[in-house]
């Protein structure tokens, strides 16, 4: 069974960063960040990039598609509870599989392309 936990303490961010580093990702994370845990191991992270003019989701790193979908649902629930009605998500153009999934999901609209990535807006 996989648990999905909102990160609220420094230790949770340490676990998230450790998992991301294992996937070759170095970045800053801000609230909300959610981790997926199975058998006491992190198996997925969805975070938020700190930006001045927008809420940008990412990174999203997971070990399976089902974990990705559940993390996204948990993230949406946190955003709704915070009164947020939309956010942006950047996806590397090389990640065609993830882009294909987002194009099929309701509430995701491709808003453009920039620096080797697709930009999607998620409306809640």
Secondary structure as GFF3:
##gff-version 3
##sequence-region A 1 124
A	DSSP	beta_strand	2	6	.	.	.	ID=ss1
A	DSSP	alpha_helix	10	22	.	.	.	ID=ss2
A	DSSP	beta_strand	30	38	.	.	.	ID=ss3
A	DSSP	beta_strand	41	49	.	.	.	ID=ss4
A	DSSP	beta_strand	56	62	.	.	.	ID=ss5
A	DSSP	alpha_helix	65	81	.	.	.	ID=ss6
A	DSSP	beta_strand	86	92	.	.	.	ID=ss7
A	DSSP	alpha_helix	96	104	.	.	.	ID=ss8
A	DSSP	beta_strand	108	114	.	.	.	ID=ss9
A	DSSP	beta_strand	117	123	.	.	.	ID=ss10
###
